[in-house]
Amino acid sequence: MTLIKSISGIRGTIGGKVNEGLTPIDAVKFAAAYGTWLQNRNNAKKLSVVVGKDARISGPIISDLVVSTLRSLGISVTDLGLSTTPTVEVAVAMEKAHGGIILTASHNPKQWNALKLLNEKGEFISAEDGAEVLRIAEAEEFIFAEVDDLGKYKEDNTYLDKHIDAVLKLDGVDVEAIKAANFKVVVDAVNSTGGMFVPALLKKLGVSNITELYCEPTGHFPHNPEPLPEHLTDLSNAILEHKADLGITVDPDVDRLAFVCEDGSMFGEEYTLVAVADYVLRNTPGATVSNLSSTRALRDVTEKSGNQYFASAVGEVNVVEKMKAVNAVIGGEGNGGIILPALHYGRDALVGIALFLSHLAKEKKTISALRDSYPKYTISKNKIELTPEINVDEILKNMAVKYQDKEVDTTDGVKIYFDKEWVHLRKSNTEPIIRIYSESSTTEMANKLAERIMDDIMALN
């Protein structure tokens, strides 16, 4: 059993002993800590929280525990039921709630679940706030309400439509162009809530020819739910079988988005943000942001359009912080996460789908031709296992010195630029490893660059 308590929430496998897996006691303890943090933040006035969940098998049990805990603190709950991460984020702002909790373990397998925590803006809480929630949980500084002061409860199933309607109103979303393109689309929603939200969005966008693959929100994932090429063979085959124009896939909580081309090949998860940003920049010039481990193609597209690109530390909270600092018009991560401030500061696959289809419709190209119009890069992902005697901070410092004649970024670990190639070294927050991401124009060259850097590290150790 695994339980990971971090500044972004609590994540674990269902079952086992207390403090070793995500047990009912752990769910209650952490929900109570978050509720207490909200009370401290708001001087204990009458509070409200939005709660939603993906379709995981454990979702109803964890939701009941979390909702009951919040109400026992005197906090009122608006329960969206089966929902998505971006929908809960949107709902917090629309409800003028004091916070939100999304019950999802994102792309993790079905035995996992998690509590992801939002502030009053519908954004993930900061590292500092997350640390305070952890402290409260450890100290068990909870004071539960007396019977006359229990929080109220209401269900609200209107946010599927409210979220989609907000997406349709965005500048650049062109329903008429999408409808005229008459796209034939296959959707793989891995039997989670994307099976409810993505087809509903497509229909509102004027797409009538939709083949639904794994769109029943049962929580029984038919394949590994992370939208990587090796997990999307059924989608590729369905596209060819139905002679579809493209395939769309999302992760269980619908904040990551990937496309598959008409020939069954991958558009590339890294290129989801690149294509959408290219389209947004044509309509709304401004800065773009992605994290340091994302493809250089976004920088190329941004600079080609006469705008400025910025890199942030890895992690959605860090991307959002940098986006606000530079007033970016779009940003996100190379895992298929699109963040459009015009709607909200959170990764949102529904926003990505609407803008991407508008772009594809207006380009009047196949999706593979659109992909080929962008700079071609490949990322190689490697790691070095750490032993107790390895001083990671010293290694990173020495690597920065060794390559000081190059462009070096030490915002998050060490990123070294070699013309249009790069390598990013950072210590994992969850495993005893150094992550080594490298990018070049071919897989062979990216691997070669990674091997060179790994040799350098071993020579320093």
Summary of the structure (lengths in Angstrom):
residues: 461
radius of gyration: 22.2
end to end distance: 33.4
largest distance: 67.5
contacts: 1692
relative contact order: 0.10
helix: 40%
strand: 24%
